[in-house]
Amino acid sequence: MIQNEDFNAMSQIAIVNNDDVEDVVDDEIGDEIDSDTDDEFKEDGTGEETQVDGDGTSNNNVQVPSTYTTLEEINLNVDGNWMVRQRSETKNDFIRELGNDSFNDKEEFIKAVKLYNIKTHKHFEVVESHSDIWSVKCKLHKQGCKWKLRACKPKRSGSFDITKYTGPHTCLHSNITQDHPHLDASLIAQEIQHLIKEQPSISISALSAEVVNNIGYTPSYKKVWVAKQKAIEHVFGDWDESYLTLPKFMEALQKFNPGTIVEWCVLRQTGVDHVEFRCVFLAFDPSIKGFKHCRTVISIDATHLYGKYKVENESYASWSWFLSHVKKHVVKDSEGICLISDRHAEILKAVNDHGSPWLEPHSFHRHFINNFNDKFRNSQLKALAYRAGS
C-alpha cells in the first residue's frame, strides 16, 4: 500500500512537473507498492499514463486528474502574496459588463466605467482627458496588470465610443476599505438626484443609506454632503444664477398678480456699480385686501435657510425693517393688532423701540402658547391651544 507521507510527496512533485511522475513512483515508492493488490503507473506510447492492473492488463477508463495535465498551460501572475490566473477578455465582453456599447456623452461613459470598477473592486488612473477623449489604465499597472481603456467621440458621431481595450484586471488589492476612491461626490450626486428632486430636505444619513444599498460601499459624511449640494445645483440650478434670477422672478409675480408689493433691502457701496442683496419683502394683493376681513392677529416667526451663502441671522435691523413693511402695506391704519411671536430678543427690541407702530395701544405683543404652557403644563391642552390659534 502507498503510505500517506509517500503519496503527499509524490503529489507535490507531480504538480510541478507531470513528466516526472514515473520517476517519483520509482524513487519514492519502490518496493512498498504491492503488485497483487494495487495498481502501477506506466506510460503508453502517447506519453500519457495509463493504469495497469496486477495481471498486466491496462484499464483505460481511469485517468490522472486533469489538474496535473493542465497546470503548465496556466499563465500565473503574482501580485504580492496573491497568485492570479490570467484570462483573456475582449472588448465585447467588457461592453457587456458595462451594459452599453455607446454613450450619449463623456460624463455618462465615465459614470459607467466608475461603477464597473467599483463593482469589481478595482482602481484606475486617468492617462488622458479631453472633451472628446478619455483614457485610463489600472492603478497597479506597475505590478503587471495590463487593464487599460480608451474612448473617444468621433467628429461625425454624436456618441462616446470605446476604441481600445485590454483586459481584464489581473490585480488584487490587499487593502479593502468601506469607501472606494472612484465613489466620488460627482458619482454620488448622479445616484441621488431623483431623491433630491422628490425631497430637497432629505437627510445625509438617508442619502448614505441609499448609496450603501445600491453600490455596496459606505462613503464619508462629507462626501455625501458635497454630493447633495451638487445634486441640488443640478436639479434646481446654480446658487449664483438663482440670486440673479430673483429680481426677474419678483417682477413676474407683480406682472401677473397686480397689486403685489415687493420691497428690496440692499447694501450700496460708494464707487461700486452693483449692490449687495440683503433681504426682500413680498405681500400678495389678495392677502393685503383680505386681511381687513380677518381676525386682527398676526403671527411671525423665522426659519433657517441653508445654502452656499450665509443668510443673515435674526437681528434688530432685519426684524425692524420687516415689521415696518408689514405695518405699512398690510396692517396700515388698523388698531388693536395682536402680534404673536416666539419672544426672540431682537423681536422684542424692534417691537418695543421708541416710536414703534407696534407699541400698545396700537398693538399687543403676546406669546400665547408659552404663557399657556407655563400655567397649565399639559400637552393635550397645548395642542388644543395651537389648533385654536391656527
C-alpha positions as CSV (number, residue, x, y, z in Angstrom):
1,M,0.0,0.0,0.0
2,I,1.1,3.6,-0.6
3,Q,1.8,5.4,2.7
4,N,0.4,8.8,3.3
5,E,3.7,10.6,3.5
6,D,4.8,8.9,0.3
7,F,1.6,9.9,-1.6
8,N,1.9,13.6,-0.4
9,A,5.5,13.8,-1.6
10,M,4.5,12.2,-5.0
11,S,1.6,14.6,-5.5
12,Q,3.7,17.7,-4.7
13,I,6.3,16.7,-7.3
14,A,3.6,15.7,-9.8
15,I,2.1,19.2,-9.7
16,V,5.4,20.8,-10.5
17,N,6.2,18.5,-13.5
18,N,3.9,15.9,-14.8
19,D,6.6,14.2,-16.8
20,D,8.4,13.2,-13.6
21,V,5.5,11.1,-12.2
22,E,7.0,7.8,-13.2
23,D,10.4,8.7,-11.7
24,V,8.7,9.8,-8.5
25,V,6.9,6.5,-8.3
26,D,10.1,4.5,-8.8
27,D,12.2,6.5,-6.4
28,E,9.8,7.3,-3.6
29,I,7.6,4.3,-3.6
30,G,9.9,1.5,-4.5
31,D,9.0,-1.9,-3.2
32,E,6.2,-0.5,-1.0
33,I,3.7,-1.0,-3.8
34,D,2.0,-4.3,-3.6
35,S,1.5,-5.6,-7.2
36,D,-1.1,-8.1,-6.0
37,T,-3.5,-5.5,-4.5
38,D,-2.6,-2.1,-6.0
39,D,-2.1,-0.5,-9.4
40,E,1.1,0.6,-11.0
41,F,1.6,3.6,-13.2
42,K,3.3,3.4,-16.6
43,E,3.3,5.4,-19.8
44,D,1.8,4.4,-23.1
45,G,3.2,5.4,-26.5
46,T,1.5,8.8,-26.3
47,G,3.3,9.9,-23.2
48,E,0.1,9.6,-21.1
49,E,-0.1,7.5,-18.0
50,T,-2.4,4.5,-18.1
51,Q,-3.5,2.4,-15.2
52,V,-2.3,-1.2,-15.2
53,D,-3.9,-3.9,-13.1
54,G,-1.8,-6.5,-11.3
55,D,-2.2,-9.0,-14.1
56,G,-0.6,-6.6,-16.6
57,T,-3.8,-5.6,-18.4
58,S,-4.5,-1.9,-18.9
59,N,-7.6,-0.1,-17.8
60,N,-8.2,3.0,-20.0
61,N,-11.2,4.1,-18.0
62,V,-9.1,5.5,-15.2
63,Q,-7.1,8.7,-15.9
64,V,-4.8,11.0,-14.0
65,P,-6.8,14.1,-12.7
66,S,-6.9,16.9,-15.3
67,T,-5.3,19.3,-12.7
68,Y,-2.0,17.6,-13.3
69,T,-2.1,17.7,-17.1
70,T,-3.2,21.3,-17.5
71,L,-1.3,23.1,-14.8
72,E,1.6,24.0,-17.1
73,E,-0.8,25.7,-19.5
74,I,-2.0,28.2,-17.0
75,N,-0.4,31.7,-17.1
76,L,0.1,32.8,-13.5
77,N,0.6,36.4,-12.4
78,V,2.0,37.0,-8.9
79,D,0.9,40.2,-7.1
80,G,2.3,40.4,-3.6
81,N,1.1,37.3,-1.7
82,W,-1.6,36.6,-4.3
83,M,-1.4,34.4,-7.3
84,V,-3.9,35.3,-10.0
85,R,-4.9,33.2,-13.1
86,Q,-5.0,35.4,-16.2
87,R,-7.7,35.0,-18.8
88,S,-8.3,37.0,-22.0
89,E,-11.3,39.3,-22.2
90,T,-12.4,41.0,-25.4
91,K,-13.9,44.5,-25.9
92,N,-17.3,42.9,-26.4
93,D,-17.0,41.1,-23.0
94,F,-16.3,44.4,-21.4
95,I,-19.1,46.2,-23.2
96,R,-21.5,43.5,-21.9
97,E,-20.3,44.3,-18.4
98,L,-20.9,48.0,-18.9
99,G,-24.4,47.3,-20.2
100,N,-24.0,49.6,-23.3
101,D,-21.7,49.9,-26.3
102,S,-22.4,53.6,-26.9
103,F,-22.9,56.6,-24.6
104,N,-24.5,60.0,-25.1
105,D,-21.6,61.9,-23.6
106,K,-18.3,61.7,-21.8
107,E,-20.0,62.1,-18.4
108,E,-22.3,59.1,-18.9
109,F,-19.4,57.0,-20.1
110,I,-17.2,57.9,-17.1
111,K,-20.0,57.0,-14.7
112,A,-20.4,53.5,-16.3
113,V,-16.6,52.9,-16.0
114,K,-16.5,54.0,-12.4
115,L,-19.4,51.8,-11.5
116,Y,-17.8,48.8,-13.2
117,N,-14.5,49.3,-11.3
118,I,-16.4,49.8,-8.0
119,K,-18.4,46.7,-8.6
120,T,-15.2,44.7,-9.3
121,H,-13.3,46.3,-6.5
122,K,-10.6,47.7,-8.9
123,H,-8.8,51.1,-9.2
124,F,-7.8,53.0,-12.3
125,E,-5.9,56.3,-13.0
126,V,-6.6,58.8,-15.8
127,V,-4.0,58.9,-18.6
128,E,-5.6,61.4,-20.9
129,S,-8.7,63.5,-20.6
130,H,-10.2,66.0,-23.1
131,S,-13.6,66.9,-24.2
132,D,-13.6,64.2,-26.8
133,I,-11.1,61.7,-25.4
134,W,-10.8,59.7,-22.2
135,S,-8.1,57.2,-21.5
136,V,-7.4,55.2,-18.3
137,K,-5.3,52.4,-17.1
138,C,-5.1,50.2,-14.0
139,K,-3.6,51.9,-11.0
140,L,-1.5,48.8,-10.3
141,H,0.0,48.7,-13.9
142,K,3.5,48.8,-12.4
143,Q,2.7,45.5,-10.7
144,G,1.9,43.9,-14.0
145,C,-1.9,44.5,-14.5
146,K,-2.4,45.4,-18.2
147,W,-6.0,46.6,-17.9
148,K,-6.5,49.8,-19.9
149,L,-9.2,51.6,-21.8
150,R,-9.5,54.4,-24.3
151,A,-12.7,56.0,-25.6
152,C,-13.4,59.0,-27.9
153,K,-16.2,60.9,-29.6
154,P,-15.7,60.9,-33.4
155,K,-16.3,64.2,-35.1
156,R,-19.2,62.8,-37.2
157,S,-20.7,60.9,-34.3
158,G,-22.8,62.1,-31.5
159,S,-21.9,59.3,-29.1
160,F,-18.9,58.4,-27.0
161,D,-17.5,55.0,-28.0
162,I,-14.7,52.6,-26.8
163,T,-11.8,52.5,-29.3
164,K,-9.2,50.5,-27.4
165,Y,-9.5,47.9,-24.6
166,T,-7.1,45.5,-22.9
167,G,-8.4,43.4,-20.1
168,P,-9.4,42.1,-17.7
169,H,-7.9,43.3,-14.4
170,T,-5.4,40.7,-13.1
171,C,-4.6,42.6,-9.9
172,L,-5.8,42.2,-6.4
173,H,-5.8,44.9,-3.8
174,S,-4.7,43.8,-0.3
175,N,-6.4,46.7,1.5
176,I,-10.2,46.5,1.4
177,T,-12.0,49.6,2.8
178,Q,-15.6,50.6,3.3
179,D,-15.2,53.5,0.9
180,H,-13.9,53.5,-2.7
181,P,-11.8,56.2,-4.4
182,H,-14.0,56.2,-7.5
183,L,-17.1,56.7,-5.5
184,D,-16.7,60.4,-5.5
185,A,-19.1,63.3,-4.9
186,S,-19.9,63.7,-8.6
187,L,-20.9,60.0,-9.0
188,I,-22.9,60.0,-5.7
189,A,-24.7,63.2,-6.9
190,Q,-25.9,61.4,-10.1
191,E,-27.1,58.5,-8.0
192,I,-29.2,60.6,-5.6
193,Q,-30.6,63.2,-8.0
194,H,-34.0,61.5,-8.1
195,L,-34.2,61.7,-4.3
196,I,-33.2,65.3,-4.2
197,K,-35.9,66.2,-6.8
198,E,-38.6,64.5,-4.7
199,Q,-37.4,65.8,-1.3
200,P,-34.7,68.5,-1.3
201,S,-34.5,68.5,2.5
202,I,-33.7,64.7,2.7
203,S,-31.1,64.0,5.4
204,I,-27.5,63.0,4.7
205,S,-28.0,59.7,6.6
206,A,-30.9,58.8,4.3
207,L,-28.8,59.5,1.2
208,S,-25.9,57.5,2.6
209,A,-28.2,54.5,3.2
210,E,-29.3,54.8,-0.5
211,V,-25.7,54.7,-1.7
212,V,-24.8,51.7,0.5
213,N,-27.9,49.8,-0.7
214,N,-27.3,50.5,-4.4
215,I,-23.5,50.4,-4.6
216,G,-22.3,48.5,-1.6
217,Y,-19.8,51.0,-0.3
218,T,-20.1,53.5,2.6
219,P,-18.9,57.0,1.7
220,S,-17.9,59.6,4.3
221,Y,-20.4,62.1,5.6
222,K,-18.5,65.0,4.0
223,K,-18.5,63.3,0.6
224,V,-22.3,62.7,0.7
225,W,-22.9,66.3,1.9
226,V,-20.9,67.7,-1.1
227,A,-22.8,65.3,-3.4
228,K,-26.1,66.7,-2.1
229,Q,-25.0,70.2,-2.9
230,K,-24.1,69.2,-6.4
231,A,-27.4,67.4,-6.9
232,I,-29.4,70.4,-5.7
233,E,-27.4,72.6,-8.1
234,H,-28.1,70.2,-11.0
235,V,-31.8,69.9,-10.2
236,F,-32.7,73.4,-9.1
237,G,-29.9,75.5,-10.7
238,D,-26.7,77.3,-9.7
239,W,-26.8,79.4,-6.5
240,D,-25.4,82.5,-8.2
241,E,-27.8,82.2,-11.1
242,S,-30.7,81.8,-8.6
243,Y,-29.9,85.1,-6.9
244,L,-29.5,86.8,-10.3
245,T,-32.9,85.4,-11.3
246,L,-34.7,86.6,-8.1
247,P,-35.4,90.2,-9.4
248,K,-36.9,88.8,-12.6
249,F,-39.0,86.3,-10.6
250,M,-40.4,89.1,-8.4
251,E,-41.1,91.2,-11.5
252,A,-43.0,88.3,-13.0
253,L,-45.1,88.0,-9.7
254,Q,-46.0,91.6,-9.8
255,K,-46.9,91.5,-13.5
256,F,-49.2,88.5,-13.2
257,N,-50.5,89.4,-9.7
258,P,-51.3,93.2,-10.0
259,G,-51.1,95.0,-6.6
260,T,-48.4,92.7,-5.2
261,I,-45.9,94.5,-3.1
262,V,-42.2,93.9,-3.4
263,E,-39.6,95.8,-1.3
264,W,-35.9,95.3,-1.6
265,C,-33.2,95.8,1.1
266,V,-29.8,96.2,-0.5
267,L,-26.4,97.4,0.6
268,R,-24.8,100.1,-1.6
269,Q,-21.1,100.9,-1.6
270,T,-19.6,104.1,-2.8
271,G,-17.8,103.8,-6.2
272,V,-19.3,100.4,-6.9
273,D,-21.9,99.9,-9.6
274,H,-23.5,96.8,-8.2
275,V,-25.4,96.4,-4.9
276,E,-25.3,93.6,-2.3
277,F,-28.6,91.8,-1.7
278,R,-29.7,91.7,1.9
279,C,-33.4,90.7,2.0
280,V,-36.8,91.1,0.3
281,F,-40.4,91.7,1.5
282,L,-43.3,90.2,-0.5
283,A,-47.0,90.6,0.0
284,F,-49.7,89.4,-2.5
285,D,-52.5,91.8,-3.2
286,P,-55.3,89.3,-2.3
287,S,-53.7,88.8,1.1
288,I,-53.4,92.5,1.7
289,K,-57.1,93.1,0.8
290,G,-58.3,90.1,2.7
291,F,-56.5,90.9,6.0
292,K,-59.1,93.6,6.9
293,H,-61.8,90.8,7.0
294,C,-59.7,88.5,9.2
295,R,-59.1,88.4,12.9
296,T,-56.7,91.1,14.0
297,V,-53.9,88.6,14.8
298,I,-50.5,88.3,13.2
299,S,-48.1,85.5,14.0
300,I,-44.4,85.9,13.0
301,D,-41.5,83.6,13.2
302,A,-38.1,83.0,11.5
303,T,-37.0,79.9,9.6
304,H,-33.5,78.7,8.7
305,L,-32.2,78.8,5.2
306,Y,-29.2,76.7,4.1
307,G,-27.2,77.2,1.0
308,K,-23.9,78.3,-0.4
309,Y,-24.1,81.8,1.0
310,K,-24.6,82.7,4.7
311,V,-28.1,84.1,5.4
312,E,-28.5,87.0,7.8
313,N,-29.4,85.9,11.3
314,E,-32.3,87.3,13.2
315,S,-31.3,90.8,14.2
316,Y,-32.9,94.1,15.4
317,A,-32.3,95.7,12.0
318,S,-33.9,92.8,10.0
319,W,-36.9,92.5,12.2
320,S,-37.4,96.2,12.4
321,W,-37.2,96.5,8.6
322,F,-39.7,93.6,8.1
323,L,-42.2,94.8,10.7
324,S,-42.2,98.3,9.3
325,H,-43.3,97.0,5.9
326,V,-46.0,94.7,7.5
327,K,-47.4,97.8,9.2
328,K,-47.1,100.0,6.1
329,H,-48.5,97.6,3.4
330,V,-50.7,95.1,5.4
331,V,-51.9,96.4,8.7
332,K,-52.0,100.1,7.7
333,D,-54.4,102.0,9.9
334,S,-55.9,99.0,11.7
335,E,-55.7,99.2,15.5
336,G,-55.6,96.6,18.3
337,I,-53.5,94.2,16.4
338,C,-52.3,91.1,18.4
339,L,-48.8,90.2,17.4
340,I,-47.7,86.7,18.4
341,S,-44.1,85.6,18.3
342,D,-41.5,83.4,20.0
343,R,-40.3,86.4,22.0
344,H,-36.9,86.5,20.4
345,A,-34.8,89.2,22.0
346,E,-34.4,91.1,18.7
347,I,-38.2,91.0,18.0
348,L,-38.9,92.4,21.5
349,K,-36.4,95.1,20.9
350,A,-37.9,96.0,17.5
351,V,-41.5,96.0,18.8
352,N,-40.7,98.0,22.0
353,D,-38.4,100.5,20.3
354,H,-39.4,104.1,20.9
355,G,-41.8,105.3,18.3
356,S,-42.6,101.8,17.1
357,P,-46.0,101.4,15.5
358,W,-46.3,98.1,17.4
359,L,-46.5,99.6,20.9
360,E,-49.7,99.5,22.8
361,P,-52.5,100.6,22.4
362,H,-51.9,100.2,18.6
363,S,-50.8,96.6,19.0
364,F,-50.4,94.0,21.7
365,H,-47.4,91.7,21.7
366,R,-48.1,88.2,23.1
367,H,-46.6,84.8,23.1
368,F,-49.7,82.9,24.0
369,I,-48.5,79.3,23.9
370,N,-45.6,79.7,26.2
371,N,-47.7,81.6,28.7
372,F,-50.4,78.9,28.4
373,N,-47.8,76.2,29.0
374,D,-46.3,77.9,32.0
375,K,-49.7,77.9,33.7
376,F,-51.2,74.6,32.7
377,R,-48.3,72.3,31.5
378,N,-50.5,69.9,29.7
379,S,-49.6,68.6,26.2
380,Q,-53.2,67.9,25.2
381,L,-54.3,71.5,26.2
382,K,-51.2,72.8,24.4
383,A,-52.3,71.0,21.2
384,L,-55.8,72.4,21.5
385,A,-54.4,75.9,22.0
386,Y,-52.3,75.5,18.8
387,R,-55.4,74.5,16.9
388,A,-57.4,77.5,18.3
389,G,-54.7,79.9,17.1
390,S,-54.2,78.4,13.7
